[in-house]
Amino acid sequence: MEMSISSTEQGVRYRQPIVCVLGHVDHGKTTVLDAIRGTSVAQKEAGGITQRIGATDIDAETIERSARALLKGAKLKVPGLLFIDTPGHVAFSNMRARGGALADIAVLVIDINEGLMPQTVESINILKKFRTPFIVAANKIDLIPLFTPVRDVSFIECLKKQRKEYVEELDRRIYELVSALYGQGFQSERYDRITDFTRTVAIVPVSGKLHIGMPDLLMMLAGLAQRYLENDIRLRTDETRGTVIEVKREEGTGVTLDTVIYQGVLRAGDEIALNTRDGPAVTRVRGMLINTHGRKKGLREVESVQAAAGVRVLISDKLDVIPGTPMIVVRGDRDKIFEEIIKESSVSIPLSEHGVTVKAEALGSLEAVSYELGQKGIGIRSAQTGDVTKRDIIDVATLQDPMEKVIIAFNVSVLPEAQQAAAENDVTIIQGNIIYRLIEEVEGWLAEKKKQLEEGRKQSMPVPSKLVILPEYIFRTSKPVIVGVRLLSGQLKVGDTLIKSDGRYGGTVKSIRENEVSKNYVDAPAEVAVAIDGVTLNRQINPNETLYVDIPESVVRELRARALDPETMKTLEEIIKIKRKENPFWGTRA
Ligand SMILES: Nc1nc2c(ncn2[C@@H]2O[C@H](COP(=O)(O)OP(=O)(O)OP(=O)(O)O)[C@@H](O)[C@H]2O)c(=O)[nH]1
């Protein structure tokens, strides 16, 4: 049986702290994670590293061996470190435990040559929200000019081999990082210069590529965890709890769950409670597999695992388990456990009456995307997990506001019938799996839509205009009147209502022709033929008469705010004067 041996000190036993690696794309999350494993693999003699499913276990002995010079003989209290295999802040926020994050501590990888980037900031926001302590791996220090090549060494060893100019440049970049992190609300410092670790975020300069600084990183993680996270990582056997990271449905085998057990012992045959798409449910552990490296490489069946561990659990029922759900071994009151599961599976996303619609693959990422939208001042009317369905589209299509006819789909598929419904109903789907790019796209879409709507409104809004009927161009005197007019100011549009200089009705513009071409509108100055409905020439209106385009009171303010040309502005004032003969307050209201 594969089990971690826990260290003991004054009777208190600890489990491995669970570590997650976060950072901006290409800053080296995977490389650093591999380097941590590689360092351990290279240094292990027998079984020091076990890659379990979903997580990699590095035992205390291995850490002590690799960081011997740094630890100066000190022994670790924690039995090792358990690294979650999926790096990134989205995975981090999708893996929950007890209402917080599954990871006890995090490594934030930052390319020292690039500094803070959008996903670095997103990661920091998420770490802040979960109050997860973290250290910074300032990666790619081998790319700093004048680097003297070394590899497989601690940062302290590496430093000894470097020239003064390199060390100065490294320090300069570290301080740039310190100042950028300060802007995010954190005090930080190169780890070997810190005196108070409770207030200062440790920066460990590393090169994932050349395996530099891994002993320092491991030592810092273990040291911080055992010193400041004592309560969280205390080994408890009264309860068994885990988090489901991935759900697989396989023909033949049934449903398997890749999980991380963070408390207690899980045994084959245990009754477990989980959250499913149909609500909380109970099933049994039919079998368990762990993934081992080294001599006995491969998947291996086990009878029990002890926290913290990654394990594949085969369950005895065909349940539609939600990824990210807590998993609790049922001992005692089942209802209480169900209640807890519901509570843990709920998310806090502030919704507003109006806004965009969000879909994401899991609760954590839904929350993360919603948070970032909120930061940009974008309201959310609905936020749910799952693929984009036809129902979602129909739901959005019925909304009045065109700015709300959009679905933001993070890490989910759009079902074919939904795609079709979206095209038919003019609903936009913005899809992606990188939060900040998705948000940028949403912002772009909203801005473009707003512009379009404004343009549309401007187009349909009447413009104060003045025209005169040309007596030499009378083509018809009624039904409709067809006359030549000279447009003196503004813009004449089909549909405009005309008024006379005494404010009385002067007809409605039915069509406009300029040089035999039909127009929807013309700008002044122009001479055009117009068909006017609703009046008869020589009765309500007359040759040589001056007419105005009528404007509703509600647009006066906006018209004034717009940069209208002086001639049109003058016409607006004339119209206001005409209106005030009837109503002295016309156009004074907002
Ligand atoms: N020179 C140098 N290159 C590095 C180092 N660490 C990572 N890289 C390179 O940087 C690139 C990105 O590294 P990854 O580990 O894939 O980065 P990541 O953050 O996991 O990227 P995603 O998984 O795509 O988000 C790769 O080409 C690496 O070889 C380093 O310490 N030094």
The ligand as an ORCA input file, in Angstrom:
! r2SCAN-3c Opt
* xyz 0 1
  N      15.337     30.828    -20.894
  C      14.367     30.311    -20.169
  N      13.234     29.916    -20.754
  C      12.253     29.400    -19.990
  C      12.382     29.264    -18.588
  N      11.250     28.738    -18.106
  C      10.435     28.545    -19.147
  N      11.035     28.934    -20.278
  C      10.471     28.906    -21.628
  O       9.319     29.713    -21.670
  C       8.323     29.136    -22.497
  C       7.039     28.957    -21.733
  O       7.203     28.032    -20.689
  P       6.000     27.151    -20.141
  O       6.513     26.398    -18.986
  O       5.356     26.416    -21.228
  O       5.067     28.316    -19.667
  P       3.642     28.190    -19.031
  O       3.496     29.347    -18.123
  O       3.439     26.829    -18.480
  O       2.784     28.408    -20.297
  P       1.284     27.898    -20.543
  O       1.188     26.532    -19.954
  O       1.206     27.928    -22.034
  O       0.431     28.912    -19.869
  C       8.906     27.815    -22.992
  O       9.451     28.032    -24.265
  C       9.992     27.518    -21.988
  O      11.039     26.760    -22.531
  C      13.620     29.699    -17.994
  O      13.831     29.644    -16.798
  N      14.554     30.210    -18.840
*
